[in-house]
Amino acid sequence: MAIVGLTDAGDNHLPHHVKSRAIDDEAAAADYCLKGVRHLSDAGITRLPGRYVLPASDRPGASVCISSPGSARVKLPVVDLARLRVPTERAAVLSTIYTACRDYGFFQVVNHGVDSEAIAGMLDVAARFFELPFPERARHMSPDVRAPVRYGTSFNQANDAVLCWRDFLKLSCVPTVEDVVPSWPDSPADLREVAAAYAEASRRVFVEVVEAALEALGIGDGEDGVMEELATAGSQMMTVNCYPACPQPELTLGMPPHSDYGFFTLVLQDDVEGLQVMHDGEWFTVDPVPGSFVVNVGDHFEIYSNGRYKSVLHRVRVNSTRPRISVASFHSVGTERVVGPAAELVDEERGGEARRYMDTDFATFLAYLASAEGKHKNFLQSRRLA
Ligand SMILES: O=C(O)CCC(=O)C(=O)O
């Protein structure tokens, strides 16, 4: 497989030592790709190895869009947290959150109160982590999806038929950041401190935004104590993504179309565009707003809101000139908790609506990830009631 992939893409364009390894030893060629895209990019490849080449129908330019494929840009609804805190303006901001979650599944958050130095520092330390020599990064590779730190490449490396042009560092934040930070990378020397401060800041923003989104649904704290749990004992995972400049970006993706599993994801991106959101059957590129967070509804919130809020497909395009860094912070309830539609919305005795989703738990999600490619919205589809 690997030798076919490398040769397909034109092995004449790989560095000589890679080419000879590919020809002499297929396993070594496969290994080379699994060391990640930063490794390939540092090797100075000028054409994409075949392992990264998507079938024509899945390529970014030939998407499902009926018109203007992959080229349109969207200004997502903007949620101003400073206004949310003003009692006379709160209702208007709640209404923006409600319609954004219903119509886009995405919005941008500004005036969130997170220090600009904390944001710049996180992006900077992330970039420096991916500049470390490969053996230093590789110390954190782990097949265990529950490991508190995990370095890897592609989307779901174990199952991806075609690899994605992304390397990542996953940092678990449970049970608390304080508990796990000693197991995070100790190089660059300031990574633990900067990433821990960023994780706490991101959690504070999440709590404020999810509280508002629940209020906008008319649920408030939730009879089931969901808000209390999200605020004090929820789960949080951070993924630091690195998308190096790619020699043939039109043939591949940084991340394939997928939805996220939790309540909300907060994405911090540098000034290089790449994130695309599916809206009305078309891919739209999100305009990076410096210092803002992009927030998106995850599968759990779609289920909990009984489908009023939408967990929307998104993907990442790469480009040939500028490397991109993003930090995604995934927030949800604790991993032991079963998630189903909120009783307030579906209780028939109180005139509630029909239940649209079955209950789900984290173990079911992990089993799904292990058994499937984890792309598109298959997990959410599998929880849908007819
Ligand atoms: O890089 C991005 O902008 C988005 C990342 C993302 O979708 C993810 O980590 O799930």
The ligand as a MOL file (V3000), in Angstrom:
LIG
                    3D

  0  0  0     0  0            999 V3000
M  V30 BEGIN CTAB
M  V30 COUNTS 10 9 0 0 0
M  V30 BEGIN ATOM
M  V30 1 O -8.2910 23.5510 12.5250 0
M  V30 2 C -9.4510 23.9540 12.6250 0
M  V30 3 O -9.7690 25.1070 12.3640 0
M  V30 4 C -10.5730 23.0410 13.0690 0
M  V30 5 C -10.1090 21.8330 13.8160 0
M  V30 6 C -11.1930 20.8350 14.0200 0
M  V30 7 O -12.2070 20.8150 13.3560 0
M  V30 8 C -11.0140 19.8030 15.0430 0
M  V30 9 O -9.9390 19.7730 15.7170 0
M  V30 10 O -11.9480 18.9750 15.2020 0
M  V30 END ATOM
M  V30 BEGIN BOND
M  V30 1 2 1 2
M  V30 2 1 2 3
M  V30 3 1 2 4
M  V30 4 1 4 5
M  V30 5 1 5 6
M  V30 6 2 6 7
M  V30 7 1 6 8
M  V30 8 2 8 9
M  V30 9 1 8 10
M  V30 END BOND
M  V30 END CTAB
M  END
